[in-house]
Amino acid sequence: MDCLARVGMEAFADRQIGQLSGGQQQRVFLARALAQGAGLYLLDEPFAGVDAATERAVIAVLKALRDDGATVVAVHHDLSTVSDYFSHVLLLNIRRIAEGTVAEAFTGPNLQAAYGGRLATAQIGELALGAS
């Protein structure tokens, strides 16, 4: 119940998983992971298909885990939130493009290399500035 409370889902404890929305299911899956008390959390697109409130709740839990000494690794494609959500990045495009702190690795040239020219120069500048 404590883990459900941490993700704001304690009121739904008696519901079947199939009765929950996609965002509610994401929160329950995170609660299940929290119950295991792991030191490492591997997440594949934890914010995909969730509403803004769920995204804020999930990121708050992930940051608390990090602050408590856990390692959180997440696949994430929303470049506009990278600098707000994460302290380190690994940019991949078949091979490793860059890794390090957001300030070190989330740069215009690295984003250009990772996305193979598919991002507009203005987009890259805004994203890289957000990381500074």
JOCORHU-V30149 format. One record per residue. N is the residue number from 1. PSI is psi as a letter, one per 30 degrees, with the letter a starting at -180 (none if undefined). Layout:
n=N psi=PSI
n=N psi=PSI
//
This chain:
n=1 psi=e
n=2 psi=e
n=3 psi=e
n=4 psi=e
n=5 psi=e
n=6 psi=f
n=7 psi=g
n=8 psi=h
n=9 psi=g
n=10 psi=f
n=11 psi=f
n=12 psi=g
n=13 psi=f
n=14 psi=g
n=15 psi=k
n=16 psi=k
n=17 psi=e
n=18 psi=f
n=19 psi=f
n=20 psi=l
n=21 psi=l
n=22 psi=e
n=23 psi=e
n=24 psi=e
n=25 psi=e
n=26 psi=e
n=27 psi=e
n=28 psi=e
n=29 psi=e
n=30 psi=e
n=31 psi=e
n=32 psi=e
n=33 psi=e
n=34 psi=e
n=35 psi=f
n=36 psi=f
n=37 psi=h
n=38 psi=l
n=39 psi=f
n=40 psi=k
n=41 psi=k
n=42 psi=j
n=43 psi=k
n=44 psi=j
n=45 psi=i
n=46 psi=f
n=47 psi=g
n=48 psi=k
n=49 psi=g
n=50 psi=l
n=51 psi=l
n=52 psi=e
n=53 psi=e
n=54 psi=e
n=55 psi=e
n=56 psi=e
n=57 psi=e
n=58 psi=e
n=59 psi=e
n=60 psi=e
n=61 psi=e
n=62 psi=e
n=63 psi=e
n=64 psi=e
n=65 psi=e
n=66 psi=e
n=67 psi=f
n=68 psi=g
n=69 psi=g
n=70 psi=l
n=71 psi=k
n=72 psi=k
n=73 psi=k
n=74 psi=k
n=75 psi=k
n=76 psi=k
n=77 psi=f
n=78 psi=j
n=79 psi=f
n=80 psi=f
n=81 psi=f
n=82 psi=e
n=83 psi=f
n=84 psi=e
n=85 psi=f
n=86 psi=l
n=87 psi=f
n=88 psi=l
n=89 psi=l
n=90 psi=j
n=91 psi=k
n=92 psi=k
n=93 psi=i
n=94 psi=e
n=95 psi=l
n=96 psi=k
n=97 psi=e
n=98 psi=l
n=99 psi=l
n=100 psi=a
n=101 psi=l
n=102 psi=e
n=103 psi=e
n=104 psi=e
n=105 psi=f
n=106 psi=i
n=107 psi=l
n=108 psi=e
n=109 psi=e
n=110 psi=e
n=111 psi=e
n=112 psi=e
n=113 psi=e
n=114 psi=e
n=115 psi=g
n=116 psi=h
n=117 psi=g
n=118 psi=f
n=119 psi=k
n=120 psi=k
n=121 psi=e
n=122 psi=e
n=123 psi=e
n=124 psi=e
n=125 psi=e
n=126 psi=e
n=127 psi=e
n=128 psi=e
n=129 psi=e
n=130 psi=f
n=131 psi=f
n=132 psi=none
//
